[in-house]
Amino acid sequence: MRKIKTVGLVLAMYAIALVMELIMVTGSADYEGGMSLLVILASLGIAGSKVGYRWFDCFFAAVPIYGIFFVFRIAYRLAYLPNVDWKLREI
């Protein structure tokens, strides 16, 4: 069940980014792209701080091959947030 939630979270994050990208494309003729990346990084920054990462670790998602692994790792931990089995960061 945790893996299904993980895939659902990743798909939802990318769907929201795609919707934001489409809104920006239809709203401006001069738009050149990039809003989806900002939405994904912002969502990873917020979610990452809840599951044991620092907010600026979200930039690991921009690394080509490791980024895919990192996105799924945060989503995997976020799917299991009620049953924490890792050490939480102290703020």
N, C-alpha and C positions, 0 to 999 in steps of 0.2 A: 504494500500500500504506500510505503514511503517513496518508492521509486515512481509510482504513478503521480503522486503529489509533486514530486520534483520535476517531472516532465511537464506537468500542468503549469507549475510556476514559471518555468522557462518559456513555455509557449505564451503564457499570458503577458510576460514581460516584453517579449518580442512583438506580440500583437498590439500592445499599447504603444510601443515605439513606432510601429508601422502606421497606426492611426494618426499619431502626431506628425509623422512625416507627410502623410496624405493631406492633413489639414494645412500644413505649411506650403505644400506644393500648390494646392488650389487657391490659397490666399495670396500668393505673391508670384509674380511672373519672374522676378529676379532671384528667386530662391535657388541655391546651388547644392543643398543637401547638408547633412550633418546633425539634424535635430534628433534623429533616432539614436545616434551614438550618445548624445548628451542624456537622453531619457534613460538609456540602458545603464550608463555610468552612474547617474543619480540614483536609480533604483538599487543598483548594487552597493553604492555607498551607504544608503540608508539601511538596507537589509544586512550588509556586512557588519555594520556596527552592532547589530542585534545578535549576531551569531559568533562573535569572538574575533572579528577582524577590525582593523582600524578603517576609518572612512576612506582614506586615500589608497587603500589596497585595491579599490575598485578599478584603478588604472591597469591592473594586471589583465583585465578583460580585453584590453587593446593589444596585447601580445598575441600574434597570430595563432599558434597552436595551443599554447598554454591557456589562452583566454577562454576557449571552449570548456576546458577542464575546470577552470576557476568559476565560471558561471554556474556550471552544474554542481560544483562543490558548495557554493553558497546556497543554491536552491535546495540541495540535499539537506543541509543543516537547517535551513529555514522550514522545511517540511516537517522536521522532527523537533521543532523548537519547544513544544510542551514537555518533551522527555529529554532534557539536555544531558549529554554524556561527554561533554568536553568542558574545559575550564573557561569560564566567562571572564572577559576583561573587566578589570576594576577601573571605573572612571574617576 
